[in-house]
């Protein structure tokens, strides 16, 4: 992840530290301090953090159900808990003895 301060310097844009960028909901999606430490975050529509990455190369991903409960977590150390939606069978169609069935996740 390239430092935003480097890009701003290249473009000749003046700035002060810390650099903070917020999304429309006020969540800080980018932060950089004068020592070069930085983090990038993504949030879902309910303000829950879904992605985190920092300048030390730590990252994590999270997913939530409709009630706000965390259903999946993964980080750069290889720790995983839960099943990501991308691996869910919900909505997939299977065929058994010539009949098609649409799977629903419980």
C-alpha positions in Angstrom: 0.0 0.0 0.0 1.6 3.3 -1.1 1.5 6.1 1.3 -1.0 8.8 0.5 1.5 11.4 1.7 3.9 10.3 -1.1 1.2 10.8 -3.7 0.2 14.2 -2.3 3.9 15.3 -2.4 4.3 14.1 -6.0 1.2 16.1 -7.0 2.4 19.2 -5.1 -0.6 19.2 -2.8 -0.1 20.6 0.7 -1.2 18.6 3.7 -0.7 18.1 7.4 -0.5 15.0 9.6 -2.4 13.0 10.5 -4.1 12.4 7.2 -7.6 11.0 7.7 -10.2 10.1 5.0 -13.7 9.3 6.0 -16.5 7.7 4.1 -20.0 9.3 3.9 -20.9 7.7 7.3 -18.0 9.2 9.1 -15.9 6.0 9.3 -12.2 6.6 8.9 -11.2 4.6 5.8 -7.6 5.8 5.7 -5.2 7.1 8.3 -1.6 8.0 8.1 0.7 9.6 10.8 3.9 11.5 10.4 6.0 8.4 11.1 4.6 6.7 8.0 2.3 4.3 9.9 -1.0 3.9 8.0 -4.1 1.9 7.9 -6.9 1.3 5.4 -10.4 0.1 6.4 -13.6 -0.8 4.6 -17.0 -0.8 6.2 -20.4 -2.2 5.3 -23.6 -0.1 5.1 -24.2 -0.6 8.8 -20.7 0.8 9.8 -19.2 -2.6 10.6 -15.6 -3.0 9.6 -15.2 -5.6 6.8 -11.6 -5.1 5.9 -8.5 -3.8 7.7 -4.9 -3.4 6.4 -1.9 -1.5 7.9 1.6 -0.6 6.9 3.0 -3.6 8.9 1.3 -5.8 6.3 -1.4 -7.0 8.8 -4.8 -7.5 7.3 -8.1 -9.0 8.3 -11.5 -9.6 6.6 -14.9 -9.9 8.4 -18.4 -10.8 7.3 -21.7 -10.4 9.2 -25.2 -11.8 9.1 -28.3 -9.6 8.9 -28.4 -9.4 12.7 -24.9 -7.9 12.9 -23.3 -11.1 14.2 -19.8 -11.7 12.8 -20.0 -14.9 10.7 -16.5 -15.0 9.2 -13.1 -13.8 10.1 -9.7 -14.3 8.3 -6.3 -12.6 8.8 -2.9 -12.7 7.2 -1.6 -15.1 9.9 -3.9 -17.8 8.4 -6.4 -17.7 11.1 -10.0 -18.4 9.8 -13.2 -18.7 11.7 -16.6 -19.3 10.0 -17.5 -19.7 6.3 -17.2 -16.9 3.9 -20.3 -16.1 1.8 -18.2 -16.8 -1.3 -18.0 -20.4 -0.2 -21.7 -20.7 0.8 -24.0 -22.9 -1.2 -26.9 -20.6 -0.7 -28.8 -20.0 -4.0 -26.9 -22.7 -5.9 -28.9 -25.2 -7.9 -28.3 -28.9 -7.8 -29.9 -31.7 -9.8 -30.9 -35.0 -8.2 -32.6 -37.7 -10.3 -33.5 -35.1 -13.0 -35.1 -32.6 -10.6 -33.5 -29.3 -9.8 -33.3 -27.9 -6.3 -32.2 -24.5 -5.1 -30.3 -24.6 -1.9 -31.1 -22.3 1.0 -28.7 -21.6 3.8 -30.1 -22.0 7.3 
